[in-house]
Amino acid sequence: MKVIEYRPAPDEFAWTFGGVSPVRSVQPGEALALWTEDCYAGKVRTEQDLVSQVCEFPFLNPQTGPFYVDGAEPGDTLALHFVSIEPATDVGAATTVPFFGTLTSDAQTATLQDALPELVWLYELDNAKRTVTYRAKSAELTLELPMDPMHGTVGVAPAALEARSSLVPDSHGGNLDTPEMRAGVTAYFGVNVEGALFSLGDGHARQGEGEACGTGVEVAMNTVVIVDLVKGTPTPWPRLESDAHLMSIGAARPLENAYRVAQVDMTAWLSELCKVDRMDAYQIVAQAALTPVAQVCNPIYTVTSKIPKALLPAAPAYGGIHAELRAQAARLR
């Protein structure tokens, strides 16, 4: 398998999905070995580097890409299989930012509260032990947390000539911030423009569901991803497939609408896979779906509908492409 290596220069990052010329072309079946910068564009290195002082809005969540996929057309589905996602540094940073996050006022939920304190926590990463180390600021408390690398932002160019900030999730993907976007998973995105124009970034060494403070343990990443294409099959919302689960991701605000979008898409997907009507598929969702909240801090929230594959008939999703890509990934490693 051909592996294309790409590391963007500082002036080559994309800050939107859509509206950006591709940096490389890739054929379906090829792999990319990529480096991505952290969400702060590498500017938070010490506990004194406050985001409001060292970062410039909207230049957050720099994206590596976009990549033009030969043969991708509207109505197709782009399949991205994450072979590996590995921190490219031994230190990650989590921060609080004024009026950003789940447990503070923001522009859409305005109150008379003052902003929470702006702070930076640095986490030591141990790739051998697969841990990230938290140290409290107010007491002698140290915790070793399991490392669980993921990408917060993955997506394609939106339809209708739109350019969307890399801080925003929607049907094109974008800033989904789901911990499910990890190694071993295949992500599916509906193609909206010729070439798909996908990009990724915003690596987290780990993140709790909901991303309560607005950041994970933010790190630069070395990522290997196999690119493939499912012709003539649309995908209305981002979907994920692991060895154990099928997942649909909904993005909306308020939170219950993000839940609804994810569950409606999962209902449609199960109706197709199980060859039952919408109401029967609705019952499967009602009785079997897990619904982890990905994040409740971005301008639009994201929720995941998650169904164990062991409960379903053997009919594979997208013609079994996940299993094929897993086999290719094993040979690649």
C-alpha positions in Angstrom: 0.0 0.0 0.0 1.3 3.5 -0.9 1.8 5.7 2.2 1.9 9.4 1.6 3.7 11.4 4.3 2.7 15.0 4.9 3.6 17.5 7.6 2.2 21.0 7.0 4.3 24.1 7.3 2.9 26.8 9.7 1.4 28.7 6.7 -0.2 25.6 5.3 -2.9 25.0 7.9 -6.6 25.2 7.1 -8.9 27.0 9.5 -12.1 26.1 7.8 -13.8 23.1 6.2 -14.5 24.3 2.7 -13.1 27.3 1.0 -9.5 26.0 1.0 -7.5 24.6 -1.9 -6.3 21.0 -1.5 -2.7 20.5 -0.3 -2.4 17.0 -1.8 -4.3 14.5 -3.9 -4.8 10.9 -2.8 -6.2 7.8 -4.5 -8.8 5.5 -2.8 -6.9 2.7 -1.1 -3.8 4.8 -0.3 -2.7 5.7 3.3 -1.7 9.1 4.7 0.9 9.5 7.5 0.1 12.9 8.9 1.2 15.3 11.6 -1.4 17.6 13.1 -0.9 20.6 15.5 -2.8 21.0 18.7 -5.9 23.2 19.0 -3.8 26.1 20.3 -1.6 26.1 17.1 1.3 25.2 19.4 1.1 28.4 21.4 0.3 27.0 24.9 3.5 25.5 26.2 3.6 26.7 29.9 1.1 27.3 32.6 1.6 31.0 32.0 0.5 30.8 28.3 -3.2 31.8 28.7 -5.3 31.2 25.6 -6.8 34.7 25.7 -3.3 36.1 25.6 -1.3 33.8 23.2 -4.0 32.7 20.8 -5.9 34.7 18.2 -9.6 34.0 17.5 -10.6 32.4 15.0 -7.2 30.8 14.5 -7.8 27.8 16.7 -8.1 24.1 15.7 -5.6 24.2 12.8 -6.4 21.5 10.2 -4.0 19.4 8.3 -5.3 19.3 4.7 -7.6 19.4 2.9 -6.9 16.4 0.8 -8.5 15.8 -2.6 -9.7 12.2 -3.1 -9.6 11.3 -6.8 -13.0 10.1 -8.0 -15.0 11.4 -5.0 -18.3 13.0 -6.1 -21.4 14.3 -4.3 -23.5 11.3 -3.4 -20.5 9.1 -2.5 -19.3 8.3 1.0 -15.7 8.9 2.1 -14.3 6.1 4.4 -11.4 7.1 6.6 -9.9 4.2 8.7 -7.6 5.3 11.6 -4.7 2.9 11.7 -2.9 4.8 14.5 -3.3 8.0 16.4 -0.2 8.7 18.5 0.8 11.8 20.5 3.8 13.6 18.9 4.9 15.2 22.2 5.3 14.1 25.8 3.2 17.0 27.2 -0.4 17.9 26.7 -2.3 21.0 27.8 -5.9 21.5 29.1 -7.3 24.9 29.7 -10.2 27.0 30.8 -11.1 29.9 28.6 -13.3 32.9 29.6 -17.0 32.2 28.8 -16.2 28.9 27.1 -17.1 25.4 28.2 -20.1 23.6 29.6 -20.2 24.9 33.2 -19.9 28.7 32.5 -21.9 31.4 30.8 -21.5 31.7 27.1 -22.9 33.8 24.3 -26.0 31.6 23.8 -26.6 31.0 27.6 -25.9 34.5 28.9 -26.0 35.3 32.6 -24.5 38.0 34.9 -21.8 35.6 36.2 -18.2 36.6 35.9 -15.9 34.4 33.8 -14.4 31.4 35.5 -10.6 31.7 36.2 -8.4 31.2 33.2 -6.0 28.4 33.9 -3.6 25.9 32.2 -3.0 22.4 33.3 0.0 20.6 31.8 -0.3 16.8 31.6 2.8 14.5 31.3 2.3 11.8 28.7 3.9 8.4 29.1 3.6 6.5 25.8 5.1 3.3 27.3 2.6 3.2 30.2 -0.2 4.7 28.0 -1.0 7.2 30.7 -1.5 11.0 31.1 -0.7 12.5 34.5 -2.9 15.1 36.1 -1.6 17.3 38.9 -4.0 19.4 40.9 -3.2 23.1 41.5 -5.0 23.4 44.9 -3.7 20.3 46.7 -1.1 17.5 46.5 -3.1 15.3 44.3 -1.7 13.4 41.3 -3.8 11.0 39.1 -2.7 8.7 36.3 -5.4 8.6 33.7 -5.5 6.1 30.8 -4.3 7.5 27.5 -7.0 7.3 24.8 -5.8 9.3 21.7 -8.5 10.7 19.4 -9.1 13.4 16.8 -11.5 16.2 17.8 -11.9 17.5 14.2 -12.4 15.4 11.1 -14.6 16.2 8.2 -15.1 17.1 4.6 -16.0 20.3 2.7 -19.7 21.3 3.2 -22.1 21.6 0.4 -23.3 24.8 -1.4 -19.9 26.5 -1.4 -20.0 26.9 2.3 -16.9 27.4 4.4 -17.4 26.4 8.1 -15.0 27.3 10.9 -13.0 24.4 12.3 -14.5 25.2 15.7 -18.0 24.1 14.5 -19.5 20.6 13.9 -22.3 19.8 11.5 -23.4 17.3 8.9 -20.0 17.7 7.2 -18.2 16.6 10.3 -15.8 19.3 11.7 -15.3 19.8 15.4 -17.2 16.7 16.5 -15.0 16.1 19.6 -16.2 12.6 20.2 -13.8 10.2 22.0 -15.0 7.5 19.6 -12.8 9.0 16.8 -9.9 6.7 17.9 -7.5 4.2 16.2 -9.2 1.1 14.8 -12.4 3.1 13.8 -13.7 3.8 10.3 -15.3 7.2 9.9 -17.9 7.8 7.2 -18.7 11.2 5.7 -21.0 12.1 2.9 -19.2 13.7 0.0 -20.5 17.2 -0.8 -18.0 18.5 -3.4 -15.8 17.0 -6.0 -12.7 15.4 -4.3 -14.4 15.5 -0.8 -11.7 17.8 0.5 -11.2 16.2 3.9 -9.0 17.4 6.7 -8.3 16.6 10.4 -6.7 18.0 13.5 -7.4 18.8 17.2 -5.7 15.8 18.7 -6.5 14.8 22.3 -4.5 12.4 24.4 -7.8 11.8 26.2 -11.1 13.5 26.7 -14.0 12.9 29.0 -17.5 12.6 27.3 -19.0 16.1 27.1 -15.6 17.9 27.0 -16.9 19.8 30.0 -14.2 22.5 30.3 -14.0 23.0 26.5 -10.7 21.2 25.9 -9.3 17.7 26.1 -5.7 17.0 26.9 -4.6 18.8 23.7 -1.6 17.5 21.8 0.0 17.4 18.4 -0.5 14.0 16.8 1.1 11.6 14.4 -1.7 9.8 12.6 -1.9 7.1 9.9 -5.2 6.9 8.1 -6.3 4.8 5.1 -8.6 6.6 2.6 -11.3 4.8 0.7 -14.5 5.6 -1.2 -18.0 4.0 -1.3 -19.4 5.0 -4.7 -23.0 5.9 -5.1 -23.9 5.7 -1.4 -24.8 8.9 0.4 -24.2 9.4 4.2 -26.3 12.3 5.6 -24.5 12.6 8.9 -21.1 11.5 10.2 -21.0 7.8 11.1 -18.4 5.6 12.8 -17.8 1.9 12.8 -15.6 0.0 15.2 -15.2 -3.7 15.6 -18.0 -3.7 18.2 -20.3 -0.8 17.4 -22.1 1.2 14.7 -22.4 4.9 15.6 -24.2 8.0 14.2 -23.3 11.5 15.2 -25.8 14.3 15.4 -24.9 18.0 15.8 -27.4 20.7 16.8 -28.4 23.0 19.6 -30.1 22.6 22.1 -28.7 19.3 23.2 -31.9 17.4 22.8 -31.9 18.2 19.1 -28.4 16.8 18.7 -29.7 13.7 20.4 -32.6 13.6 18.0 -30.5 14.0 14.9 -28.2 11.1 15.9 -31.1 8.8 16.7 -33.0 9.6 13.5 -29.9 8.9 11.5 -29.3 5.6 13.4 -33.0 4.7 12.8 -32.6 5.2 9.0 -29.3 3.2 9.0 -30.8 0.3 10.9 -33.9 0.3 8.7 -31.5 -0.2 5.7 -29.2 -2.8 7.4 -31.9 -4.9 9.0 -34.4 -4.6 6.1 -37.2 -3.4 8.4 -39.5 -0.3 8.2 -38.8 2.9 10.1 -41.0 2.1 13.1 -39.3 -1.3 13.6 -35.9 0.3 13.4 -37.1 3.0 15.9 -37.8 0.2 18.4 -34.3 -1.2 18.0 -32.9 2.3 18.7 -35.2 2.7 21.6 -34.2 -0.5 23.3 -30.6 -0.9 22.3 -28.9 2.4 21.6 -26.3 4.0 23.9 -26.1 7.8 23.6 -22.8 9.2 24.8 -22.6 13.0 24.7 -19.6 14.0 22.7 -19.4 17.6 23.6 -21.5 20.4 25.1 -19.2 23.3 24.7 -18.8 24.1 21.0 -21.2 26.5 19.2 -23.2 23.4 18.2 -23.4 20.3 20.4 -22.7 16.7 19.4 -24.3 13.4 20.5 -23.5 9.9 19.4 -26.0 7.1 18.9 -24.2 3.8 19.5 -25.5 0.3 18.7 -23.6 -3.0 19.6 -23.1 -4.9 16.3 -23.4 -8.2 18.2 -27.2 -7.5 18.5 -27.7 -7.0 14.8 -28.0 -9.4 11.8 -24.8 -10.2 10.0 -25.4 -7.8 7.1 -22.3 -5.5 7.1 -22.5 -1.8 6.8 -21.2 -0.2 3.5 -20.5 -3.6 2.0 -18.1 -4.7 4.8 -15.5 -2.0 4.1 -14.6 -1.6 7.8 -13.4 -5.2 7.9 -11.5 -4.8 4.7 -9.8 -1.7 6.0 -9.0 -3.3 9.3 -7.2 -6.1 7.4 -5.3 -3.6 5.4 -4.3 -1.7 8.5 -2.9 -4.9 10.1 -0.7 -5.5 7.1 0.4 -1.9 7.1 1.4 -2.0 10.8 
